[in-house]
Amino acid sequence: MEDLGETVRRLIREEASVRKVAMGLNIDRSQLIRSLRKGIHPRIDTIVKILDYLGYELQIVKSKNKQKNQKGK
């Protein structure tokens, strides 16, 4: 499973380009590249802005395969 930063990088490559996204968000291209560099964890508001620009939204859903923690164990 890829991490959120990798997912956003992949979406940018598939849907647009770093240059186009940076221009659309009115930020410097190098700043966008740095914030999405592998191993860097971008701020959630940055991720949401990029996803919104690309026409996506971030959703958090409860995993079906995770067991609930049992208290006392």
Secondary structure, DSSP 8 states (H G I E B T S, - for coil): ---HHHHHHHHHHHHS-HHHHHHHHTS-HHHHHHHTSTT----HHHHHHHHHHHT--------SS-----TT-
